[in-house]
Amino acid sequence: MYLNENLVNQDKAQQLQSIFSAKQILDDAILLIRNISHSLMPPTLKNFGLESAATDLFQKIGASGSLNASARFHDYRTRLKVEQELLVFRIIQELVNNIIKHSNPGFIHLTQNISANNMYFRIHHDGKGIVQADFEKLNHSTLGLGLKNIASRIKVLTGRIFFEIDPSKTYYKVTIEIPREPAI
């Protein structure tokens, strides 16, 4: 409705208000669609698990030709519960989307490892990144809805997330740490 109005015949202030209102409605619609899509289970994840779904995601990104992308799972012998795999996949997906959208990376890589008590998923990229203080600041502001979603999913997994820059300052690293037997 706001865009169908005769914008040409409006004064500048009315034009800007109509455009702003239309943008708000589009942003709300995008958020609604995003939330609906996030609640769905990707078929690859459902049928083959987190390793296959994440590898498939990174292969698709790499196949676009715009950046080098890869995923490597080192110790994923015992699968997480389906609900946990979905949460981890959505966290990875949100992080990857944010990195591609905001960071302009040349490469993005996912690795998975385990220790005695924890499972780790690390995303490395050479774009413009954030560090832990930035994450905390964005997580407590009105911006960063995607980061808030990540934080809430991490909380459900009783895990932690760390945003760092490599000491060489050539790439950023995001580490997701979850207990090997997280409580859901």
C-alpha positions, -999 to +999 in steps of 0.1 A: +000+000+000+028+024+009+045+018-024+014+019-045+005+054-033+014+080-058+049+087-044+058+112-072+030+136-062+040+135-025+063+159-008+097+147+002+088+141+039+057+120+029+078+100+003+104+092+030+078+082+055+061+059+029+094+043+020+103+039+057+069+023+064+072-001+034+107-011+046+095-018+081+067-041+067+092-059+044+116-064+073+088-079+095+078-102+066+114-113+061+117-120+099+085-140+099+096-161+069+130-166+084+115-179+117+092-203+098+121-216+077+143-220+108+116-242+124+117-266+095+140-296+094+163-297+064+159-331+047+197-338+046+199-331+083+169-354+090+180-382+068+218-382+071+227-360+101+247-329+110+279-338+093+262-344+059+240-313+063+269-290+072+291-304+045+263-300+020+258-263+031+295-256+026+297-274-007+268-252-020+286-221-008+318-232-025+300-241-057+288-206-061+324-196-070+323-164-049+344-178-021+363-209-010+343-229+015+348-263+031+337-283+061+356-311+078+344-332+107+372-350+125+356-369+153+318-370+147+314-408+153+284-405+177+256-383+165+239-358+187+202-361+193+181-349+164+170-317+183+206-309+192+218-315+156+191-291+144+202-264+169+238-268+160+230-267+123+209-235+127+237-219+147+262-227+120+238-216+093+232-183+110+269-177+116+277-185+079+249-162+067+261-134+089+297-138+078+288-139+041+264-109+044+285-087+066+322-098+063+330-101+026+352-132+032+375-149+006+373-182+025+351-198+051+359-231+067+341-253+093+359-278+115+346-301+141+366-317+170+359-333+204+377-333+237+370-355+267+340-334+277+331-311+248+324-310+211+337-280+192+326-265+159+349-238+146+343-214+117+373-196+103+370-168+078+392-140+064+365-113+062+357-085+085+348-101+118+338-095+154+355-104+187+338-115+219+333-079+232+315-070+199+293-101+202+283-092+238+276-056+229+254-066+199+237-093+219+225-066+244+214-040+218+184-038+197+205-048+167+218-083+160+186-104+161+205-133+144+232-131+171+204-132+198+190-163+181+225-179+182+229-170+219+195-185+228+203-217+209+237-220+226+219-216+260+195-244+252+226-266+244+242-255+276+271-244+255+293-214+249+304-194+219+336-175+214+344-149+187+382-143+182+407-129+158+438-150+151+470-136+167+483-131+132+452-109+125+447-126+092+414-144+100+386-146+125+374-177+144+341-185+159+341-214+183+309-232+194+315-254+224+289-278+236+290-305+262+293-339+246+261-349+264+242-316+263+209-314+282+178-307+262 
